[in-house]
Amino acid sequence: MRSKIEQATDRILHLPIVLAVFAGISARATNFDEAKVGDYLLPNPLICADGSRVTNAATWLTKRRPEILELYRENIFGRSPDTGTNMTFNVWEMSTNALNGTAVRKQIEINFSGTPDGPLAHLLLYTPVGGNPAPVFLCLQFNGNYTASDDPAIAIFPGWNSKTSTLSMPKNPVRGQFAHNWKIADTIARGYGIAFIDYNDFEPDLPHGAGFDFGVRKNFSRPNEAGWGAIGAWAWGASGVLDYLATDKQVDSQRVILFGHSRLGKTALWAGAQDPRFAAVIANCSGEMGAAISRRDYGETVDDVTKHFPYWMAVNFQKYAHHWNELPVDAHFLISLIAPRPLFLNTGSEDRWGDPNGEFLAARAATPVYELFGKIGITETNFPPLDHALLHDIGFNCHTGKHDVLPSDWDKFLDFADAHFPHKY
Ligand code: GCU
């Protein structure tokens, strides 16, 4: 899923922890032993700030949900502005005969400010030919759209080099380099559209947050909204893309499913939490500050995120380093912000850094909120067998394998979508 450069960057980012541990410096070793997770007390999402208990969906929606959203804005991801009313969309390419005649392809330039030098994002959209407006998977991805498919018509744009922090045309672009992550043909065959956007278009993900100067936060921060992190910027961009999808007649904009992996899994959760127009969310290996319980000392921790990725988060998040128990929220709160909409959490047995069991426990802890709406969360007590997907309103799967999106995962994403958005195809 990640490019080689990004994977190498991750290894480099983890290196200081390893070195510090070997040097006997006071850095904590990462715990990968379930027996050593320790005790923690999870806050209850159903208890309001004034101590009263939420017992129905209406109180959740009008009182408790806004409180939790505010806690996330203040402490975790920061406050983002509304997406602009000045946005412009330019569908500059369209074919009704794409992917061997099965799909309509559109390439769209999204201009966030509507001015000639406004930040631009390049959206690629495939929808099935004929029929009704289609539900669409909106996929946040790490690379240019040409890496998602070998379709020769996909435009190649300059991309960011995270080593040099420069924007340039890719030297040896490989069309379809990450096509194995997506199963586009199957998605179209099952009656869904699929759209791709490179998150670097919203704000380039450069070391130490250097991308700020080139992205939407620089352009759209207003003083009272200072402090939104890069995850907020990427989530904001996703909502901007949804503004476009809502105008597209081939798209059923009531059924847009937002997908993201890893840091983009965290992004998908935050975008879905803030923007109820996303009808469903799939967060793949989202881990720490995504769907995994932060109070668990397993794999990546709050300390790791504050140290290595401060630019992802709100400025206030720093104060929770070494103080996880003081977080006013935890991952089950983030999940509960998506209720009652369908949410699928996919994890990997070898993704110990991402803490699959922490995600399972968060899904269980968010279940009472889904139940307020008569929805089914995770009622299973035990972690399900590997590769056995639970397809409830909160869906869960742990694939055999690493921190990645596997072809077999897409079969599960499609089954999950079919279960919640029945449609003809
Ligand atoms: C690092 C980081 C994770 C993140 C991942 C990614 O490993 O520690 O929190 O999910 O990068 O986005 O690939």
Boltz pocket constraint, residues with backbone or C-beta under 6 A from the ligand:
constraints:
  - pocket:
      binder: B
      contacts: [[A, 2], [A, 10], [A, 261], [A, 262], [A, 263], [A, 264], [A, 285], [A, 286], [A, 287], [A, 288], [A, 300], [A, 353]]
      max_distance: 6.0
